[in-house]
Each structure stands twice: as C-alpha cells, then as structure tokens.
C-alpha cells in the first residue's frame, strides 16, 4: 500500500511525497523523483530474498542448528518485582541448577553447530533470568563453560544491577561479557526499586560503569512509557546520579512499552499521551539529543539505508528476531520457548532440543498475517511489535509502536529534506478500515521551538479512537508460506 506524506516548511511551503513500504520507495509526488539521501547511504542494487517463513499458529516452522543467536534461560526468578515486567505473569518453576551445567554443555554440542568456525564466531550468546545474577551459582560455571567451548562468541547479560560486586565484575571482565543494565532513569519508581538509591549498590554500579562503559561493553537499557517519555531526561538523570558528563552515558532503549499484562497496559500510552510522546520523541531526534541513543540512531540509519537499497517488505521478519530459524531460546532443561521471557510451563514451550527436528514455533504471528501491519506506513520501522501478543495486549502494543515509529519516520524525513515537517499521512486505509488520514507533527509546535502548549487533547489522531479500533479485522488472515 502506498502512503501520501504531506511535508510542510517555512512560510507556507508544502510538498507531498509518496512512500511505499513494499519496496522502500520514497518519491516526490509532483516529479516522481526519489527524495535525496545522505552520501553515507548510496543507492545500490541488491538481490533480496524473501523472509524464510511467514509464521502463524496455523503455519508453524522449526529451527536450524546453524544458530546465530542463542538465548540461555537460567530461570525466571528475580530479586525485584517490577510493575510491568514481561516475565512477571510467567510461572517460575523451571529453574536451572549448577548440576545442569555439565549435561547441558554435553547436549549443546549435539544441536548447536557453534558458528562459522565451531568456536562461536558470528554467534551471540545471552544469559537470561529473571535476574541472571540471582542464579550466580549456576551462571558462573555455565558462563565459564560456554566461554571455554565457544571462545569466539559474543556474550552478554541483561541485569537490574542490584547484585553487582567486585567478584562478579572480575568474572565479567575475564569472560568479556557485555552488560545491559535495565533502568528507566527518573521513572524507575514505575518499574520497581532503584539500586542507584542504595549507597553500596551505587558504589558498585559506578565501578562497573567506569570499567565497562568506556570500552563499549556496558549500556543502560531504558523502556519508555506514558510516565517516561524523554530520553534526554533519562540521560541527564544518569549523568547527575553517576557524576558523569552526559556524553559519557551510553544509553539504549527497548523503545516504548509493549503490554504483556494489565500492569503493562496501565503504563501504556493512552489517549493524548500518544500526541505528547509523538512530539517529544520527534523533537529530541530532530534536535539531536536522542540521536545519541544508539538504538534510535541505528533505526534512523536503517530507514535511510532501506531506501538506498530498495529493501522489500517481504524480506523482513519480526523486530525481535525470534522468528528467525537461527535464533533460539532454551532453558537449562533443554526446553525451547517462543522467547527468553516465556516459561516452558506454558503454551510457549515449542519443543525440546533432544527432539530438535520436532521444534515448532506455533505461537508466533509474522506481521504480514496481522490485519494492521500490511496497511501501516511504519511497518518497515516497526516490524510487527511483539510476535505473540493477541487481543487487547496486541492492540495496545500496535498503538504504542505506531506512535513511536511515526516519530522516528518524522525525524528521518526532517533530516532527509533538511527541515520539512511531516504533518499528515494519507492512504486508502491506515491500519484499520475507515481511517484514511492521520495528522502527525503539529507545525505550530515546531515553529514554536518545541512548544508543547501548541498541543492539546483535541489533536489526538482519530486512528486511536475506539471507533477505529472496532473496525480492525481479527486475525488470522490469509497466510502464504515463505
């Protein structure tokens, strides 16, 4: 589906462009010429292959032993109880044990090819909780065994940082493990306890940061939601709390909240939150502060590159990558799950490694099988939000991701056109039947230098209104195997 983008500039200037996510083409409506691209993104012809499989519960598929992304689930227990944790609603009864390490490593070599050289080259291996350091007695020998067997693999851990100490730091440095510290900055209280408020924990976190962050082996990972909308404020918070210059704070974002339960729904964008979030993120990207957040800068670059390479929508899988044949989540008992956040005690168990050929990802929806995604102008940026959510949780995730990625699209166009503002998107249908247009960035907001008083609840796009949501067709729709 093609989308008409209305772009406005100074002194009443207006021009329209036509964007087609199917082939990443973006042309001026009046001339048919492609929009200019920065020199770093030259136009080039590539031979694209369709994504390997379009998953749907009625159209499942297995996994490959040629694994490039291996997620090892230690267990789902955590020392914190965070309000919106995607794992909170999962059973915590399948914990790993130190005695599991030897049989697991022996079994691992039977179903994991070990990368390009058999030693982990080109492979990412992640250790997941719950809170991974809750499982220190398991994590330590497991990490050492993995490093010894696959020394060329890239290892990483996502943690809340509350259990840091010098012993664990020495271990992390010896194994060269990347660290993602989950923390929401000034909105941490909406997530759970703040380890930065504890003097002893703060001391340890500062030490880890001083040793790992300057060599690009540690970052903060932040989730945005209705009470946490400014990445600029998040970086400032960390800088002040840790006595660092802002530019020294390495920050990544998991983007905007995707609701997995009712607690997550409560923190999702609601009503006019969408308008403020859209403008906040756009403004921070357009003025440069959010471009220092690596995950967002990568997203901007990816969209520009997709135009230069004419990337077809058919070549893409889900954002998380767990629908790839070479990505797999496995617990210490050999159970394979939809992703690392799900328990094998639920319907998200999709097989076992000792019956590898019988693994069947039957819990996932490729975005092409959703009713909204093929009619969405930001599908190339979003890539389908979460691959397994359904019902109200899916609708909330879709709305949140739409707003987030519409802000990114607006910022890319602002850079690409040297200052034109995306004010409206039009198409025969935008995510839902009957929605043919959506207002995007308020021009008065931009002309006022990011003046939020120019916004009001009255400008909330109609695409978020209940009447529009009721028009959404339920999935499944027709599925074509890749």
Rosetta blueprint (number, residue, H / E / L):
1 X L
2 X E
3 X E
4 X E
5 X E
6 X E
7 X E
8 X E
9 X L
10 X H
11 X H
12 X H
13 X L
14 X E
15 X E
16 X E
17 X E
18 X E
19 X E
20 X E
21 X L
22 X L
23 X L
24 X L
25 X E
26 X E
27 X E
28 X E
29 X L
30 X L
31 X L
32 X L
33 X L
34 X E
35 X L
36 X L
37 X L
38 X L
39 X L
40 X L
41 X L
42 X L
43 X L
44 X L
45 X L
46 X L
47 X L
48 X L
49 X L
50 X L
51 X L
52 X L
53 X L
54 X L
55 X L
56 X E
57 X L
58 X L
59 X E
60 X L
61 X L
62 X L
63 X L
64 X L
65 X L
66 X L
67 X L
68 X L
69 X E
70 X E
71 X E
72 X E
73 X E
74 X L
75 X L
76 X L
77 X L
78 X L
79 X L
80 X L
81 X L
82 X L
83 X L
84 X L
85 X L
86 X L
87 X L
88 X L
89 X L
90 X L
91 X L
92 X L
93 X L
94 X L
95 X L
96 X L
97 X L
98 X L
99 X L
100 X H
101 X H
102 X H
103 X H
104 X H
105 X H
106 X H
107 X H
108 X H
109 X H
110 X H
111 X H
112 X L
113 X L
114 X L
115 X L
116 X L
117 X L
118 X L
119 X L
120 X L
121 X L
122 X L
123 X L
124 X E
125 X E
126 X E
127 X E
128 X E
129 X L
130 X L
131 X L
132 X H
133 X H
134 X H
135 X H
136 X H
137 X H
138 X H
139 X H
140 X H
141 X H
142 X H
143 X H
144 X H
145 X H
146 X H
147 X H
148 X H
149 X H
150 X L
151 X L
152 X L
153 X L
154 X E
155 X E
156 X E
157 X E
158 X E
159 X E
160 X L
161 X L
162 X L
163 X L
164 X L
165 X L
166 X H
167 X H
168 X H
169 X H
170 X H
171 X H
172 X H
173 X H
174 X H
175 X H
176 X L
177 X L
178 X E
179 X E
180 X E
181 X E
182 X E
183 X L
184 X L
185 X H
186 X H
187 X H
188 X H
189 X H
190 X H
191 X H
192 X L
193 X L
194 X L
195 X H
196 X H
197 X H
198 X L
199 X H
200 X H
201 X H
202 X H
203 X H
204 X H
205 X H
206 X H
207 X H
208 X H
209 X H
210 X H
211 X H
212 X H
213 X H
214 X H
215 X H
216 X L
217 X L
218 X E
219 X E
220 X E
221 X E
222 X E
223 X E
224 X E
225 X E
226 X L
227 X L
228 X E
229 X L
230 X L
231 X H
232 X H
233 X H
234 X H
235 X H
236 X H
237 X H
238 X H
239 X H
240 X H
241 X H
242 X H
243 X L
244 X L
245 X L
246 X H
247 X H
248 X H
249 X L
250 X L
251 X E
252 X E
253 X E
254 X E
255 X E
256 X E
257 X L
258 X L
259 X L
260 X L
261 X L
262 X H
263 X H
264 X H
265 X H
266 X H
267 X H
268 X L
269 X L
270 X L
271 X L
272 X L
273 X H
274 X H
275 X H
276 X H
277 X H
278 X H
279 X H
280 X H
281 X H
282 X H
283 X H
284 X H
285 X H
286 X H
287 X L
288 X L
289 X H
290 X H
291 X H
292 X H
293 X L
294 X H
295 X H
296 X H
297 X H
298 X H
299 X H
300 X H
301 X H
302 X H
303 X H
304 X H
305 X H
306 X H
307 X H
308 X H
309 X L
310 X L
311 X L
312 X L
313 X H
314 X H
315 X H
316 X L
317 X L
318 X L
319 X L
320 X L
321 X L
322 X L
323 X L
324 X L
325 X L
326 X L
327 X E
328 X E
329 X E
330 X E
331 X E
332 X L
333 X L
334 X L
335 X E
336 X E
337 X E
338 X L
339 X L
340 X L
341 X L
342 X L
343 X L
344 X L
345 X L
346 X L
347 X L
348 X L
349 X E
350 X E
351 X E
352 X E
353 X H
354 X H
355 X H
356 X H
357 X H
358 X H
359 X L
360 X L
361 X L
362 X L
363 X L
364 X L
365 X L
366 X L
367 X H
368 X H
369 X H
370 X L
371 X L
372 X L
373 X H
374 X H
375 X H
376 X L
377 X L
378 X L
379 X H
380 X H
381 X H
382 X H
383 X L
384 X L
385 X L
386 X L
387 X L
388 X L
389 X L
390 X L
391 X H
392 X H
393 X H
394 X H
395 X H
396 X H
397 X H
398 X H
399 X H
400 X H
401 X H
402 X H
403 X H
404 X H
405 X H
406 X H
407 X H
408 X H
409 X H
410 X H
411 X H
412 X H
413 X H
414 X H
415 X H
416 X H
417 X L
418 X L
419 X L
420 X L
421 X E
422 X E
423 X E
424 X E
425 X E
426 X E
427 X L
428 X L
429 X L
430 X L
431 X L
432 X L
433 X L
434 X L
435 X L
436 X L
437 X E
438 X E
439 X E
440 X L
441 X L
442 X L
443 X H
444 X H
445 X H
446 X H
447 X H
448 X L
449 X L
450 X L
451 X L
452 X H
453 X H
454 X H
455 X L
456 X L
457 X H
458 X H
459 X H
460 X L
461 X L
462 X H
463 X H
464 X H
465 X L
466 X H
467 X H
468 X H
469 X H
470 X H
471 X L
472 X L
473 X L
474 X L
475 X L
476 X L
477 X L
478 X L
479 X L
480 X L
481 X L
482 X L
